[in-house]
Amino acid sequence: MKKKKMPQKKESDGRLLFVLAGAVILAAVFIAAIILTSQDDSEPANTTDAIRIGAIYNLNGSQSSLDIPSAQGARLAAREINEHGGVNGRPVSLILYDGRSNTTEITAAANRLVTEDRVQVLLGMSDSDMVLPAAQVAAKSGVVFVTSGATSPLLPAQVPGYLYLSCFGDNTQAAVAAEFALSDLNATRAVVITDSSMEYPRLLSRYFTDRFTNGGGTITGTVQYDGGSGNYSFAHITSGVENAHPDIVFVACGPADCGAVIRAVREAGITAPIIGGDSFDSSQLADSVGPDADRIYYTTHADISTSSSDRNVSAFIKRYYLEYGEEPNAFAALGYDAVNIVAQAMTASGDLREGLAAIQGYDGLTGTISYRNLSQIPEKSVTIMEIKNGMVVAIGERMPRVIPAP
Protein backbone atom coordinates (compact mmCIF):
# COMPACT_ATOMS: atom_id res chain seq x y z
CA MET A 1 0.00 0.00 0.00
CA LYS A 2 1.07 3.55 -0.71
CA LYS A 3 1.30 6.06 2.12
CA LYS A 4 1.60 9.79 2.41
CA LYS A 5 1.69 11.87 5.56
CA MET A 6 -1.33 14.04 6.19
CA PRO A 7 -0.62 17.76 6.63
CA GLN A 8 -0.42 18.52 10.35
CA LYS A 9 -0.17 21.70 12.40
CA LYS A 10 3.10 21.46 14.30
CA GLU A 11 6.21 23.42 15.26
CA SER A 12 8.27 24.08 12.14
CA ASP A 13 11.92 24.79 11.68
CA GLY A 14 13.11 27.80 9.70
CA ARG A 15 13.36 25.85 6.45
CA LEU A 16 9.73 24.64 6.59
CA LEU A 17 8.49 28.12 7.41
CA PHE A 18 10.42 29.49 4.45
CA VAL A 19 8.93 26.87 2.09
CA LEU A 20 5.41 27.46 3.37
CA ALA A 21 5.82 31.22 3.08
CA GLY A 22 6.98 30.81 -0.49
CA ALA A 23 3.96 28.61 -1.29
CA VAL A 24 1.59 31.21 0.17
CA ILE A 25 3.21 33.97 -1.87
CA LEU A 26 2.99 31.89 -5.06
CA ALA A 27 -0.68 31.11 -4.42
CA ALA A 28 -1.43 34.77 -3.72
CA VAL A 29 0.31 35.87 -6.91
CA PHE A 30 -1.58 33.22 -8.91
CA ILE A 31 -4.97 34.26 -7.58
CA ALA A 32 -4.24 37.96 -7.98
CA ALA A 33 -3.21 37.44 -11.60
CA ILE A 34 -6.45 35.66 -12.40
CA ILE A 35 -8.59 38.29 -10.67
CA LEU A 36 -6.88 41.15 -12.48
CA THR A 37 -6.83 39.70 -15.98
CA SER A 38 -8.61 37.02 -17.93
CA GLN A 39 -5.56 36.21 -20.04
CA ASP A 40 -3.21 33.66 -18.50
CA ASP A 41 0.07 35.48 -19.03
CA SER A 42 2.09 32.27 -18.60
CA GLU A 43 0.82 31.20 -22.03
CA PRO A 44 1.38 32.74 -25.48
CA ALA A 45 -0.16 36.11 -26.19
CA ASN A 46 -3.32 36.08 -28.25
CA THR A 47 -2.39 35.48 -31.86
CA THR A 48 -4.56 34.80 -34.85
CA ASP A 49 -3.53 31.14 -34.96
CA ALA A 50 -3.76 30.42 -31.21
CA ILE A 51 -6.23 27.83 -29.94
CA ARG A 52 -8.25 29.70 -27.35
CA ILE A 53 -9.31 27.53 -24.41
CA GLY A 54 -11.58 29.17 -21.86
CA ALA A 55 -11.53 27.98 -18.26
CA ILE A 56 -13.62 28.82 -15.21
CA TYR A 57 -12.47 27.75 -11.77
CA ASN A 58 -13.65 28.88 -8.35
CA LEU A 59 -10.53 30.39 -6.80
CA ASN A 60 -12.57 31.85 -3.96
CA GLY A 61 -15.51 30.58 -1.93
CA SER A 62 -16.75 27.13 -0.95
CA GLN A 63 -15.27 25.32 -3.97
CA SER A 64 -11.82 26.89 -3.86
CA SER A 65 -10.10 23.97 -2.09
CA LEU A 66 -10.87 21.78 -5.11
CA ASP A 67 -10.70 24.35 -7.90
CA ILE A 68 -7.43 26.12 -7.10
CA PRO A 69 -5.43 22.89 -7.60
CA SER A 70 -7.48 22.11 -10.72
CA ALA A 71 -6.80 25.54 -12.20
CA GLN A 72 -3.10 25.18 -11.48
CA GLY A 73 -3.06 21.75 -13.11
CA ALA A 74 -4.82 23.17 -16.17
CA ARG A 75 -2.30 26.00 -16.48
CA LEU A 76 0.58 23.56 -16.20
CA ALA A 77 -0.85 21.35 -18.95
CA ALA A 78 -1.27 24.31 -21.30
CA ARG A 79 2.29 25.40 -20.65
CA GLU A 80 3.66 21.91 -21.36
CA ILE A 81 1.61 21.59 -24.56
CA ASN A 82 3.16 24.81 -25.84
CA GLU A 83 6.64 23.65 -24.82
CA HIS A 84 6.07 20.64 -27.07
CA GLY A 85 4.93 22.65 -30.09
CA GLY A 86 1.25 23.25 -29.38
CA VAL A 87 -1.66 21.49 -31.07
CA ASN A 88 -0.92 20.70 -34.71
CA GLY A 89 1.68 23.45 -34.58
CA ARG A 90 -0.68 26.04 -33.09
CA PRO A 91 -0.06 27.51 -29.63
CA VAL A 92 -2.63 27.14 -26.85
CA SER A 93 -3.91 30.27 -25.13
CA LEU A 94 -5.59 29.47 -21.80
CA ILE A 95 -8.00 32.20 -20.69
CA LEU A 96 -9.10 31.66 -17.10
CA TYR A 97 -11.69 33.40 -14.90
CA ASP A 98 -12.51 33.09 -11.21
CA GLY A 99 -16.12 31.97 -10.74
CA ARG A 100 -15.93 32.78 -6.99
CA SER A 101 -18.25 29.81 -6.18
CA ASN A 102 -21.17 31.96 -7.33
CA THR A 103 -23.44 30.96 -10.21
CA THR A 104 -24.07 34.59 -11.20
CA GLU A 105 -20.33 35.24 -11.50
CA ILE A 106 -19.87 31.93 -13.33
CA THR A 107 -22.60 32.73 -15.86
CA ALA A 108 -21.08 36.16 -16.50
CA ALA A 109 -17.62 34.62 -16.97
CA ALA A 110 -18.99 32.05 -19.45
CA ASN A 111 -20.74 34.79 -21.43
CA ARG A 112 -17.56 36.83 -21.59
CA LEU A 113 -15.43 33.87 -22.65
CA VAL A 114 -17.84 33.00 -25.45
CA THR A 115 -18.78 36.47 -26.74
CA GLU A 116 -15.68 38.58 -26.04
CA ASP A 117 -12.78 36.13 -25.83
CA ARG A 118 -14.30 33.89 -28.51
CA VAL A 119 -12.91 30.68 -27.08
CA GLN A 120 -13.18 27.44 -29.00
CA VAL A 121 -13.91 25.31 -25.92
CA LEU A 122 -14.67 25.84 -22.22
CA LEU A 123 -13.52 23.67 -19.34
CA GLY A 124 -13.30 23.63 -15.58
CA MET A 125 -14.95 23.42 -12.16
CA SER A 126 -15.68 20.61 -9.75
CA ASP A 127 -19.29 21.19 -8.73
CA SER A 128 -22.28 20.11 -10.81
CA ASP A 129 -24.54 22.99 -9.75
CA MET A 130 -21.90 25.48 -10.91
CA VAL A 131 -20.92 23.74 -14.13
CA LEU A 132 -24.48 23.58 -15.46
CA PRO A 133 -25.14 27.33 -16.04
CA ALA A 134 -21.72 27.80 -17.66
CA ALA A 135 -22.26 24.83 -19.99
CA GLN A 136 -25.71 26.09 -20.95
CA VAL A 137 -24.24 29.45 -21.95
CA ALA A 138 -21.56 27.71 -24.00
CA ALA A 139 -24.03 25.41 -25.74
CA LYS A 140 -26.15 28.33 -26.94
CA SER A 141 -23.14 29.46 -28.95
CA GLY A 142 -22.25 25.95 -30.10
CA VAL A 143 -19.24 25.71 -27.76
CA VAL A 144 -18.41 22.45 -25.97
CA PHE A 145 -17.83 22.48 -22.19
CA VAL A 146 -15.56 19.81 -20.67
CA THR A 147 -15.77 19.63 -16.89
CA SER A 148 -12.65 18.42 -15.14
CA GLY A 149 -14.28 17.53 -11.82
CA ALA A 150 -18.09 17.83 -11.77
CA THR A 151 -19.23 14.23 -11.40
CA SER A 152 -23.01 14.29 -11.90
CA PRO A 153 -23.89 11.70 -14.56
CA LEU A 154 -27.05 13.73 -15.26
CA LEU A 155 -25.09 16.67 -16.69
CA PRO A 156 -24.71 15.43 -20.29
CA ALA A 157 -28.48 14.96 -20.67
CA GLN A 158 -29.04 18.46 -19.29
CA VAL A 159 -26.85 19.95 -22.04
CA PRO A 160 -27.13 17.36 -24.83
CA GLY A 161 -24.17 17.12 -27.15
CA TYR A 162 -22.17 19.92 -25.56
CA LEU A 163 -21.29 18.96 -21.97
CA TYR A 164 -18.63 16.30 -21.47
CA LEU A 165 -17.08 14.91 -18.29
CA SER A 166 -13.38 14.10 -18.17
CA CYS A 167 -13.95 12.54 -14.72
CA PHE A 168 -16.03 9.53 -13.67
CA GLY A 169 -19.69 9.90 -12.71
CA ASP A 170 -21.07 9.89 -9.16
CA ASN A 171 -22.92 6.64 -9.85
CA THR A 172 -19.57 5.00 -10.57
CA GLN A 173 -17.74 6.25 -7.47
CA ALA A 174 -20.74 5.62 -5.20
CA ALA A 175 -21.03 2.06 -6.50
CA VAL A 176 -17.34 1.45 -5.74
CA ALA A 177 -17.84 2.85 -2.22
CA ALA A 178 -20.86 0.60 -1.63
CA GLU A 179 -19.17 -2.52 -2.96
CA PHE A 180 -16.07 -1.76 -0.87
CA ALA A 181 -18.24 -1.39 2.25
CA LEU A 182 -20.00 -4.69 1.56
CA SER A 183 -17.01 -6.81 0.54
CA ASP A 184 -13.96 -5.33 2.26
CA LEU A 185 -15.55 -3.95 5.43
CA ASN A 186 -18.23 -6.68 5.69
CA ALA A 187 -20.84 -4.01 6.35
CA THR A 188 -24.54 -4.84 6.26
CA ARG A 189 -25.93 -1.76 8.07
CA ALA A 190 -25.24 1.81 7.01
CA VAL A 191 -26.18 5.30 8.10
CA VAL A 192 -26.22 7.89 5.29
CA ILE A 193 -25.53 11.57 6.05
CA THR A 194 -26.26 14.04 3.24
CA ASP A 195 -25.84 17.74 2.58
CA SER A 196 -29.25 18.42 1.05
CA SER A 197 -28.28 21.84 -0.30
CA MET A 198 -26.13 20.55 -3.19
CA GLU A 199 -26.77 18.28 -6.15
CA TYR A 200 -23.46 16.43 -5.74
CA PRO A 201 -24.08 14.98 -2.23
CA ARG A 202 -27.74 14.28 -3.00
CA LEU A 203 -26.77 12.18 -6.02
CA LEU A 204 -23.87 10.51 -4.23
CA SER A 205 -26.14 9.35 -1.39
CA ARG A 206 -28.80 8.20 -3.81
CA TYR A 207 -26.39 6.05 -5.83
CA PHE A 208 -24.68 4.68 -2.73
CA THR A 209 -28.04 3.69 -1.24
CA ASP A 210 -29.08 2.04 -4.51
CA ARG A 211 -25.94 -0.07 -4.80
CA PHE A 212 -25.60 -0.87 -1.09
CA THR A 213 -29.18 -2.09 -0.72
CA ASN A 214 -29.16 -4.01 -4.01
CA GLY A 215 -25.95 -5.63 -2.83
CA GLY A 216 -27.66 -6.94 0.31
CA GLY A 217 -27.10 -4.11 2.78
CA THR A 218 -29.64 -2.11 4.80
CA ILE A 219 -29.82 1.64 5.40
CA THR A 220 -30.64 1.87 9.10
CA GLY A 221 -30.64 5.64 9.43
CA THR A 222 -30.43 8.87 7.42
CA VAL A 223 -29.52 12.44 8.32
CA GLN A 224 -29.84 15.52 6.13
CA TYR A 225 -28.32 18.91 6.83
CA ASP A 226 -27.92 22.23 5.01
CA GLY A 227 -24.26 22.79 4.25
CA GLY A 228 -22.36 26.01 4.52
CA SER A 229 -22.12 26.79 8.21
CA GLY A 230 -19.19 24.40 8.81
CA ASN A 231 -20.35 23.85 12.42
CA TYR A 232 -22.47 20.78 13.14
CA SER A 233 -23.47 19.80 16.64
CA PHE A 234 -24.30 16.34 17.91
CA ALA A 235 -27.96 16.97 17.09
CA HIS A 236 -27.22 17.25 13.35
CA ILE A 237 -25.61 13.84 13.32
CA THR A 238 -27.43 11.82 15.96
CA SER A 239 -30.98 12.88 15.14
CA GLY A 240 -32.74 9.85 13.71
CA VAL A 241 -29.72 7.52 13.93
CA GLU A 242 -29.17 7.11 17.68
CA ASN A 243 -30.29 3.50 17.59
CA ALA A 244 -29.12 2.69 14.07
CA HIS A 245 -25.99 0.77 15.17
CA PRO A 246 -24.29 1.16 11.77
CA ASP A 247 -21.41 -0.93 10.49
CA ILE A 248 -20.38 2.07 8.37
CA VAL A 249 -21.37 5.73 8.00
CA PHE A 250 -21.56 7.15 4.50
CA VAL A 251 -21.03 10.92 4.39
CA ALA A 252 -21.94 12.93 1.28
CA CYS A 253 -20.75 16.48 1.87
CA GLY A 254 -19.44 19.58 0.15
CA PRO A 255 -15.66 20.09 0.46
CA ALA A 256 -15.98 23.01 2.89
CA ASP A 257 -18.02 20.95 5.38
CA CYS A 258 -16.58 17.44 5.29
CA GLY A 259 -14.14 17.91 8.17
CA ALA A 260 -16.79 19.39 10.47
CA VAL A 261 -19.23 16.57 9.72
CA ILE A 262 -16.60 13.87 10.31
CA ARG A 263 -15.67 15.45 13.64
CA ALA A 264 -19.33 15.58 14.63
CA VAL A 265 -19.74 11.88 13.81
CA ARG A 266 -16.80 10.95 16.00
CA GLU A 267 -17.74 13.33 18.82
CA ALA A 268 -21.21 11.80 18.81
CA GLY A 269 -19.62 8.51 19.80
CA ILE A 270 -19.99 6.79 16.43
CA THR A 271 -16.84 4.70 15.95
CA ALA A 272 -17.84 2.85 12.77
CA PRO A 273 -15.77 3.42 9.62
CA ILE A 274 -16.70 6.54 7.67
CA ILE A 275 -16.85 6.49 3.86
CA GLY A 276 -17.16 9.50 1.56
CA GLY A 277 -16.70 10.61 -2.02
CA ASP A 278 -14.09 12.69 -3.78
CA SER A 279 -14.96 15.84 -1.82
CA PHE A 280 -12.93 14.24 1.00
CA ASP A 281 -9.82 14.66 -1.17
CA SER A 282 -8.94 18.21 -0.13
CA SER A 283 -6.49 19.97 2.12
CA GLN A 284 -9.40 21.32 4.17
CA LEU A 285 -10.26 17.80 5.30
CA ALA A 286 -6.68 16.97 6.24
CA ASP A 287 -6.32 20.19 8.19
CA SER A 288 -9.65 20.04 10.00
CA VAL A 289 -9.86 16.36 10.94
CA GLY A 290 -6.40 16.33 12.50
CA PRO A 291 -3.48 13.90 12.82
CA ASP A 292 -5.40 11.30 14.83
CA ALA A 293 -7.98 10.63 12.13
CA ASP A 294 -8.66 6.94 11.67
CA ARG A 295 -10.92 4.50 9.81
CA ILE A 296 -11.93 7.05 7.20
CA TYR A 297 -12.22 5.98 3.55
CA TYR A 298 -13.03 7.87 0.39
CA THR A 299 -13.27 7.41 -3.35
CA THR A 300 -11.25 9.71 -5.57
CA HIS A 301 -9.80 10.05 -9.03
CA ALA A 302 -6.20 8.91 -8.48
CA ASP A 303 -3.43 8.50 -5.96
CA ILE A 304 -1.36 11.61 -6.67
CA SER A 305 1.37 11.21 -4.08
CA THR A 306 5.11 10.79 -3.88
CA SER A 307 4.50 7.11 -3.07
CA SER A 308 3.00 6.49 -6.50
CA SER A 309 4.91 4.08 -8.74
CA ASP A 310 3.52 5.78 -11.86
CA ARG A 311 6.38 7.65 -13.55
CA ASN A 312 3.99 10.12 -15.16
CA VAL A 313 2.54 10.95 -11.75
CA SER A 314 6.03 11.40 -10.31
CA ALA A 315 7.01 13.75 -13.13
CA PHE A 316 3.78 15.72 -12.68
CA ILE A 317 4.35 16.10 -8.93
CA LYS A 318 7.89 17.37 -9.50
CA ARG A 319 6.90 19.92 -12.16
CA TYR A 320 3.82 21.05 -10.23
CA TYR A 321 5.90 21.60 -7.09
CA LEU A 322 8.46 23.63 -9.03
CA GLU A 323 5.67 25.78 -10.47
CA TYR A 324 3.53 26.30 -7.37
CA GLY A 325 5.60 25.39 -4.31
CA GLU A 326 3.21 22.69 -3.10
CA GLU A 327 2.32 19.08 -3.85
CA PRO A 328 -0.70 18.43 -6.08
CA ASN A 329 -3.76 16.33 -5.30
CA ALA A 330 -6.18 14.44 -7.53
CA PHE A 331 -8.04 17.64 -8.46
CA ALA A 332 -4.82 19.19 -9.76
CA ALA A 333 -4.42 16.08 -11.92
CA LEU A 334 -8.03 16.41 -13.14
CA GLY A 335 -7.37 19.94 -14.40
CA TYR A 336 -4.19 18.73 -16.08
CA ASP A 337 -5.96 15.80 -17.74
CA ALA A 338 -8.89 17.95 -18.93
CA VAL A 339 -6.64 20.30 -20.90
CA ASN A 340 -4.69 17.39 -22.38
CA ILE A 341 -7.87 15.58 -23.39
CA VAL A 342 -9.11 18.71 -25.16
CA ALA A 343 -5.75 19.06 -26.91
CA GLN A 344 -5.80 15.42 -28.04
CA ALA A 345 -9.37 15.78 -29.33
CA MET A 346 -8.40 18.89 -31.30
CA THR A 347 -5.36 17.10 -32.69
CA ALA A 348 -7.55 14.28 -33.93
CA SER A 349 -10.34 16.34 -35.48
CA GLY A 350 -11.43 19.84 -36.34
CA ASP A 351 -14.74 18.96 -34.70
CA LEU A 352 -14.17 18.74 -30.95
CA ARG A 353 -17.03 16.34 -30.36
CA GLU A 354 -15.71 13.96 -33.01
CA GLY A 355 -12.26 14.26 -31.46
CA LEU A 356 -13.55 13.41 -27.99
CA ALA A 357 -15.45 10.40 -29.32
CA ALA A 358 -12.19 9.19 -30.85
CA ILE A 359 -10.38 9.12 -27.49
CA GLN A 360 -9.93 5.47 -26.54
CA GLY A 361 -7.49 4.33 -23.88
CA TYR A 362 -5.97 7.75 -23.14
CA ASP A 363 -3.38 7.25 -20.38
CA GLY A 364 -4.17 10.15 -18.05
CA LEU A 365 -2.87 10.89 -14.59
CA THR A 366 -6.35 10.10 -13.27
CA GLY A 367 -6.71 6.82 -15.09
CA THR A 368 -7.31 5.35 -18.53
CA ILE A 369 -9.94 7.44 -20.30
CA SER A 370 -12.23 6.21 -23.07
CA TYR A 371 -15.43 7.67 -24.53
CA ARG A 372 -17.41 4.72 -25.81
CA ASN A 373 -20.66 4.48 -27.76
CA LEU A 374 -20.95 8.28 -28.09
CA SER A 375 -21.10 8.63 -24.31
CA GLN A 376 -20.22 12.05 -22.90
CA ILE A 377 -18.92 10.40 -19.71
CA PRO A 378 -15.66 8.44 -19.93
CA GLU A 379 -15.07 4.97 -18.60
CA LYS A 380 -12.58 5.39 -15.74
CA SER A 381 -11.52 3.49 -12.65
CA VAL A 382 -12.03 4.79 -9.09
CA THR A 383 -9.28 4.97 -6.47
CA ILE A 384 -10.05 4.15 -2.83
CA MET A 385 -8.05 5.95 -0.13
CA GLU A 386 -7.93 5.36 3.62
CA ILE A 387 -7.02 7.77 6.40
CA LYS A 388 -5.43 5.56 9.04
CA ASN A 389 -3.77 6.90 12.18
CA GLY A 390 -3.30 10.25 10.52
CA MET A 391 -1.84 8.76 7.34
CA VAL A 392 -3.42 8.68 3.87
CA VAL A 393 -3.10 5.20 2.36
CA ALA A 394 -3.96 4.22 -1.21
CA ILE A 395 -5.92 0.97 -1.14
CA GLY A 396 -6.16 0.60 -4.91
CA GLU A 397 -8.16 1.16 -8.07
CA ARG A 398 -11.56 -0.44 -8.60
CA MET A 399 -14.19 -0.71 -11.31
CA PRO A 400 -17.68 -1.38 -9.93
CA ARG A 401 -19.37 -4.66 -10.75
CA VAL A 402 -22.72 -2.86 -11.13
CA ILE A 403 -23.24 0.86 -11.84
CA PRO A 404 -26.64 2.35 -10.92
CA ALA A 405 -28.44 4.03 -13.81
CA PRO A 406 -28.23 7.84 -13.76
Secondary structure, DSSP 8 states (H G I E B T S, - for coil): -EEEE--------HHHHHHHHHHHHHHHHHHHHHHH-SB-TTS----TT-EEEEEEE--SSTTHHHHHHHHHHHHHHHHHHHHTT-BTTB-EEEEEEE-TT-HHHHHHHHHHHHHTS--SEEEE-S-HHHHHHHHHHHHHTT-EEEESS---TTHHHHSTTTEEESS--HHHHHHHHHHHHHHTS---EEEEEEETTSHHHHHHHHHHHHHHHHTT-EEEEEEEE-TTS----HHHHHTTTTT---SEEEEE--TTTHHHHHHHHHHTT--S-EEE-GGG-SHHHHHHH-TT--SEEEEES---STT---HHHHHHHHHHHHHHSS---HHHHHHHHHHHHHHHHHHH-SSHHHHHHT--SEEETTEEEB--TT-SS-B--EEEEEEETTEEEEEEEE--SS----
